């Protein structure tokens, strides 16, 4: 181990020095907490910035991150510009105006809302606050990757419940709520659900969710990640109607998807006032910046833009699903702005060839789904360019 500037001077582009860097990481990892020692960093899939430089943003078909291709409300853009004169000031540490707007929209009290730097931060904090060593966190296989990260970082034990099989007649790879309920023990502190779920796009209805909550012991906190709720049809359940009767229930949402504000990183939690108050003890000060607070509040008020983007997404999701089917590719049912598509044994080669052509999709090997790619629903033009590239690659692979 070489401390300070001596270590920096030793780091050079040689094999020997590369080994030294690895040793340094191992040294530090040995001094990290037990949960962090076994942790792997979140995998974004690709170096998108490098691809943008390589292909140029106009030429790149970027369909790997579930972003809203139509962008945010014009009112949100205007709110950001209006904030530029005050960048030297700290933002409201309480985020009070945005909390009031969210409370009004969802019919809850502002004390029930916690703001986060994306819902990712809030999901991580839930495990930090409510789970630890010798305690369990339950979630489904193929659930959102952050569930595992949060559990491991907190030093808790993951209880991963098998998902519904990929040949299930209605919801392949979806949450098996009965099995999740059966996996809860006296050691369980948290249950993470996602509805609709990333990366599968699957969902469950209100009646099934209510029946699940009736089985959950009062000592277990259930977290429903609803990142795609604004894009889902009415048959996808939301935790909102059950919050009043279940103080051990919380939901998380984000402005990154339907609202088209992924670059600002704002998410939030709605739960019991007591739960929020305890989580506030850990929340980083000023964790949501000023332009983001203003833009999200403005976006909430522009329901017309949200509905317009939602309708375009639904149209293109159906069209894309049908287009994959005509090519002999199975697209899983989805209530989101992406579809999970099975490309088969040649998936890795297909994904690499698409990337070489400037079409970026999300590989699913890290989720245990190596024969699948997650495909963001793009605009008409983006989807046309995607399908043209898919045709080109499939012809090459199948030949």
N, C-alpha and C positions, 0 to 999 in steps of 0.2 A: 504493500500500500504506500503510495506516494502522496503526501499531503500537499494541499494548496498549489502554489505556482509551480512547484517541482513536478507534480503530477501532470499539470497542464503542459509543461514543456516536454514531458516524456511521451505524450500522446502524438504519434505520427502515423502516417499511412503505411505501416509495415505489419507483417504477420506477428512478429514478436510483440509489438506494442498493442496490437489488437487483443492478444491474450491478456496483457496487463489490464486493459480496460474491462474485460470480462471478470478478471479477478477482483477488480475494484467493486463491481456491481455485486459480486458474491459476498464480499466483505460487508458491504452496507446491508445487503439482504439479511445477513445473519444477525444484524442488530435491529431489524424491523420487528414489528409485532407479529405474533404467530399467524394471524389472518393474512397479513400482507406478504409474509414469506412464501406462501403458496399461491399467490395471486398472479394472474397474467393481465396486462393492461388491456383496456377495451380496444377491440380491433375494428377500425373504421372501414375495412374492406380494401380500400385503394388509397393511394396518394393522389387525391383529386386535384390538388393544386399543381402537381407536376404534370398531370394529364392536360390540364387547361393550358399550361405553357406549351406543351408538346403539340397539341392539336389546334389550339385557339378555341376560345369559348364558343364561337359561332359554329365551329365544325364538330365539337364534342357533343355526343348524345349522352347526357348524364342522367342515368335512370337507375342509380344504385342507392340513393339516400332517402327516398320517400319524401321528397320536397314537393311543395306546391308550385307547379310550373307557371302558374298565372300570377304569382307574386301577391304582395299584400294589398290591402285597401289603399286607395289614393289618400284617404284621410289619415291613415297611419304614416304614410310617407311625409305628408305635410306636417304632422305632429313631430316627426324626427327633425325636420328642418327647423322648426320653431324652437327646438331645444339647443341648437348649435351655439347660440349666443351665451349659454350658461354652462358650458362644459367645464368651467373652472370651479363650479359649485358641486358639492356632494348631492346625490339624489336624496329624495325622501327616504330615510332609513326604515320607515314603516310601510312605505308603498300604499298609503292610506287611500288615495283617490282610486287606484286600480282595485284595491280590495273592495271598496264600496261599489264600484261598477260590477265587479264579479258577484258580489253578494246580491245585488239587485237582479242580475241576469239569472242566477240560479235559485233565488228565493231562500237564501240563507243569511245568517248574521255575519258581519265582517270578521268577528272574532273566530269564525270557523275556517278562515282562509290563511294559508301560509304560502308565501311567494318563494320561488326558487330560481336559480340560474339554470333554467330548463327543468323538466320533470326528473331528469337524471339525478340532479343534486338532491331533490326531495326524496326520491326512492333510496338513494344511498343513506341519507340522514335517518330514514325510518329504521333501518337496520342498526345504525350506530346508536340510536336512542333506545330501541326496544329489544334488541337481541344481543347475545354475547356468548361467551364460552359455556359449554354444557347445555346450550339451548338450541332448538331447532327452528328452521325456517322452511316452510313447505311451498313448493311451486311446481308447475307442470314442466315436463320435458318440452322442448321447443318454445319455452316462454322467453320473454325479453331477456337479453343477455345481462342487463344490469341487475336482475334479481340474483343471479349467481355472484356477480361482483360484490354487491352490497352484503350478501350473507358472509362470504369469505373474508371481506375486509373487517367485518364486525367480529370475526373469530367464532361465528356460530356454525352449526352443522346443517348442510343442505340435505333436505329430504325431497328428492326429485321424483315426481309421480309420472309414470308412463302416460303418454298422450293417447288419444283415441287412434286406432290403427289407420294407416293410409288408405285402406279399402273400406273405411266406415261409410255407410250409405248416405249420410247427410253431412257429417262434419269431419272429414279426414284430417288427422293430425291435431284436432282440437282439444281443448281442456276436457278431461274426464272429471267432472265435478264430484261425482260419487266417490271416485277413488281418492281425490284430493281430501275430501271430508274424512274418509277412513284413515288417511295417513296422519291426521292430527293426533298428538299425544299430550300428556301432561307437560312435556318438555317444549312443546311448540309455543313460540311467542308471536310469530308472524306468518301469514299466508299471503303470497303475492299472486294475484290474478291479472290477466290483461284481456280487455274486451272492447273492441276486437283485438286480436293478438298479433303481435309482431314477433316472428317473421311469417307466420302461417296465414294471416288474414282471417282466421276463423273467429267465431263468436258464439255466444249462448244467449238465450232469451230471458226475460224478466221472471217468468214462473220458475225456471230452472235455478236461477240465481237466488230467488226467495227461498226455495226449498233447501238450497245449499246453506244459506245463512241460518236457517232454523236448526241445522245440525252442528254449527260451530259453537264451541264452548265460549263463555263470556270472557275468559282470560286470554283469548287469542285475538289479535288485531288482524283484520282482513283488509288488505290494500288492493283496490281495483285500479289498475293503470288504464286510463281511458284516453290515451293520446290521439286515437282516431275516432272518438265519439261523434264529432261534428260531421264526419264523412259517412257514418253508418246509417243504414235504414232503421226504421222504428223497431224492428224485431230484435235488435241488439240491445241487451240490457245495459242500463246505467245504474250506478249505486245511489244516485241522488234520491229516488223515492224511498229508499230504505234507511237513509241516514238518521232520520228522526227516531226510529225504533231500535237502532243498533249503534250504541256509542262506541263499539269496538270496530266500526267500519269507517274507512276513509277512501277517498278517490283522488287520483292525480290526473291532471290534464296539462296540455301544452299549447303554446301559440306557434309552435314550429311547423305544424302540419297544415290543417285546414286554413289557418289564418296567414300562412305564407311568411312567417317572421322567424325562420330558423336561424338567421344570422344574428338575431338579438338575444337568443337563449333565455326565454322566459317560460316557466312552468308554474304550476300551483297545486296545492292540496286543499281539499275540503274535508273536514272531519269535525269531531266533537271539540268544543272550545278548550276543554282540558287537555286533549291530545295536542292541539295546536300550541297551547301555552307551554307545554313541556318541550316541544320541538323548537320553539323560539329560543330556548336556552342555548341551542347548538347552532342556530342559523348564523351564517357569517354576516357581519354588518355591511350594509350597502350592497347586498348580493345581487340586486337588480339595478341596472344603471338608469339614469334619467331619461335619455331618449327612448329606452325600452319601455319604461313605465308609461310614458306619454303615448307611444305608438300602440301599445296593447289596449290601453283605454279607448283610443280612437277606433281601433279595429273592432272592438266589441260593439261600438255604436253603428258600424256600417254592416248591418245584416244583409243588405242587398248584395254587396260584393261577396260575402261569405256564401250566400245561397247560389249565386251565379257560378262561383268556383266549384261548389259542391255538385251542381248539376252537370257541369262540364266533366268533372272527374267521373261521375257515375256513368255518363254516356261512353266515355273512352275506356272505362274499366270493362264494360260489357263488350265493346268492340274488340278490345285487345284479347279478352278471354276467348271470344269466338274465333279470332284470327289464329291464336295458338292452336285451338282445337282443329282447325282446318289443316294445320301442318302436322297433325298427329302428336301434338304435345299437350300434356295434361296440365291445365291451370287450375289450381285449387280454388274453391269458393272463397270469396273475399268481400269484406265490408269496409275496405280501407282505400288508400290511394296506391296500392301495389297489388300484384298477384304473384303467388309462389308457383313457379312452373317447373315441372319435372322434365329435364332434358335427357336423362338416362345415363348409361355408363360413360358416355363421351363428354360429360358435362364440363370437366376441367379443360379439355381441348376446345370445346365450343366457346367457353367463357374467355379463354386466352385469345382465340381468333377474333371474337367480337371486340375485345379490348384493343387488339392491334388495328382494328378498323375505326377506333374512336367511339365505340359503343360500350358504355360502362354499366354493368349490372352488378348485383351483390352476390358474391359466392356464399354458399351456405354450409360449406364444410365445417366451419367452426361451430355450427349449431347441430352437427351430427346429421346433416342432410346433404351429403356430397353430390347427389344426383339432381339437385335442385338449384335454381337461380331465382333470386327475388327481383322482380321487375317493377320499377315505379311506373305508375300510369302517367304518361306524358301528354303533351298536346297532340293534336292531330298530326302535325308535321313531325314531331319527335317520334311518335309511334310508327309513322310511315317509314322513317329512316331506320328505326329499330328493326322492323319486320323485313325490310329489304336486306339488311345486313344478316339477319337470321337466315333468310332464304339462301343467301350466298354461302354462308358457313355450313348450313345443313347439307346443301348440295355437295360441298367439298368433302364433308365428313362421311356422308352416306355413300359417296362414290368409292 
